[in-house]
Amino acid sequence: MERETGDTGEQREGWEPAVLDRFVDGHWAVLLVGPAEAERVVPRSELPAGVGEGAWLRTGWDGDRLLWAEVDPEATRLARERIAAKLARLRQRGRNPG
């Protein structure tokens, strides 16, 4: 079975969201998958080229085996905006002791 990666723009059924948490030893990727953020470790080579930590993915699985992964640019953008807003609030709070 050929693995499909990248941002194809297709709508896929049966996918699970995952965030790329970190890389380990340069060869492994730790993904937090689904609402429970189950930790799954996959070879870095099985992810779309150029994907970085903090990126959100649409993923397909067969048990613990990654079948396909593609970048979810909208989910990634929303998560980064949410984090930036939280950081801005924290920085503002630090300037206004109360």
WODAMO-V497268 format. One record per residue. RES is the residue in one small letter. PHI is phi in whole degrees, -180 to 180 (999 if undefined). OMEGA is omega in degrees with one decimal (999 if undefined). D_CENTER is the distance of its C-alpha to the mean C-alpha in Angstrom with 2 decimals. Layout:
res->RES phi->PHI omega->OMEGA d_center->D_CENTER
res->RES phi->PHI omega->OMEGA d_center->D_CENTER
This chain:
res->m phi->999 omega->-179.5 d_center->23.10
res->e phi->-84 omega->179.2 d_center->21.28
res->r phi->-85 omega->177.2 d_center->17.50
res->e phi->-101 omega->178.1 d_center->16.18
res->t phi->-132 omega->177.2 d_center->13.36
res->g phi->99 omega->-179.4 d_center->12.72
res->d phi->-97 omega->-176.4 d_center->12.91
res->t phi->-90 omega->-177.9 d_center->16.03
res->g phi->80 omega->178.8 d_center->16.32
res->e phi->-75 omega->170.5 d_center->17.57
res->q phi->-94 omega->-180.0 d_center->17.26
res->r phi->-112 omega->175.5 d_center->16.59
res->e phi->-94 omega->174.4 d_center->17.94
res->g phi->72 omega->-179.9 d_center->16.68
res->w phi->-95 omega->176.3 d_center->12.93
res->e phi->-121 omega->175.4 d_center->10.51
res->p phi->-73 omega->177.2 d_center->7.30
res->a phi->-148 omega->174.1 d_center->4.57
res->v phi->-114 omega->176.6 d_center->2.15
res->l phi->-79 omega->-175.7 d_center->3.74
res->d phi->-76 omega->-176.9 d_center->6.78
res->r phi->-169 omega->172.3 d_center->9.46
res->f phi->-106 omega->179.3 d_center->11.78
res->v phi->-124 omega->178.2 d_center->15.08
res->d phi->55 omega->177.2 d_center->18.29
res->g phi->72 omega->-175.3 d_center->16.74
res->h phi->-115 omega->-175.5 d_center->16.55
res->w phi->-121 omega->177.4 d_center->14.01
res->a phi->-119 omega->176.8 d_center->10.26
res->v phi->-101 omega->178.8 d_center->9.39
res->l phi->-107 omega->171.4 d_center->6.67
res->l phi->-105 omega->-167.1 d_center->7.27
res->v phi->-110 omega->173.4 d_center->8.22
res->g phi->73 omega->-177.8 d_center->10.22
res->p phi->-61 omega->179.8 d_center->12.30
res->a phi->-82 omega->-178.0 d_center->13.68
res->e phi->52 omega->176.9 d_center->10.48
res->a phi->-63 omega->-178.1 d_center->12.22
res->e phi->-81 omega->176.6 d_center->11.56
res->r phi->-131 omega->-178.7 d_center->11.64
res->v phi->-108 omega->-179.5 d_center->12.52
res->v phi->-132 omega->174.5 d_center->12.68
res->p phi->-62 omega->179.2 d_center->14.45
res->r phi->-56 omega->-177.8 d_center->12.71
res->s phi->-65 omega->179.9 d_center->15.00
res->e phi->-87 omega->179.2 d_center->13.43
res->l phi->-97 omega->177.3 d_center->10.32
res->p phi->-58 omega->179.8 d_center->11.10
res->a phi->-58 omega->174.7 d_center->13.39
res->g phi->79 omega->-179.8 d_center->12.59
res->v phi->-68 omega->-177.1 d_center->8.78
res->g phi->-122 omega->178.5 d_center->8.37
res->e phi->-57 omega->-179.6 d_center->7.21
res->g phi->91 omega->178.7 d_center->5.54
res->a phi->-75 omega->174.8 d_center->3.96
res->w phi->-96 omega->-176.7 d_center->2.83
res->l phi->-127 omega->164.0 d_center->4.58
res->r phi->-99 omega->-175.4 d_center->7.96
res->t phi->-131 omega->173.1 d_center->9.31
res->g phi->-120 omega->-173.6 d_center->12.95
res->w phi->-131 omega->167.0 d_center->14.58
res->d phi->-123 omega->-171.2 d_center->18.18
res->g phi->68 omega->178.0 d_center->18.41
res->d phi->-95 omega->-177.6 d_center->16.32
res->r phi->-94 omega->177.8 d_center->16.39
res->l phi->-72 omega->178.1 d_center->13.52
res->l phi->-93 omega->179.9 d_center->15.40
res->w phi->-158 omega->177.3 d_center->13.13
res->a phi->-150 omega->175.0 d_center->9.72
res->e phi->-142 omega->-179.4 d_center->9.48
res->v phi->-67 omega->173.2 d_center->7.63
res->d phi->-108 omega->-173.4 d_center->7.92
res->p phi->-63 omega->-179.4 d_center->9.76
res->e phi->-68 omega->178.6 d_center->11.29
res->a phi->-63 omega->178.1 d_center->8.57
res->t phi->-64 omega->179.6 d_center->7.27
res->r phi->-62 omega->-179.0 d_center->11.04
res->l phi->-63 omega->179.1 d_center->11.89
res->a phi->-65 omega->179.9 d_center->9.75
res->r phi->-66 omega->176.5 d_center->11.27
res->e phi->-64 omega->179.3 d_center->14.57
res->r phi->-61 omega->179.9 d_center->14.59
res->i phi->-67 omega->179.4 d_center->14.14
res->a phi->-62 omega->179.1 d_center->16.75
res->a phi->-66 omega->178.0 d_center->19.08
res->k phi->-64 omega->178.9 d_center->18.98
res->l phi->-63 omega->178.8 d_center->19.78
res->a phi->-63 omega->178.4 d_center->22.55
res->r phi->-64 omega->179.1 d_center->24.01
res->l phi->-65 omega->178.3 d_center->24.09
res->r phi->-65 omega->178.9 d_center->25.77
res->q phi->-64 omega->179.4 d_center->28.22
res->r phi->-61 omega->179.5 d_center->29.04
res->g phi->-69 omega->179.4 d_center->29.89
res->r phi->-85 omega->-177.5 d_center->32.35
res->n phi->-118 omega->-179.6 d_center->34.14
res->p phi->-61 omega->-176.8 d_center->35.34
res->g phi->-148 omega->999 d_center->36.63
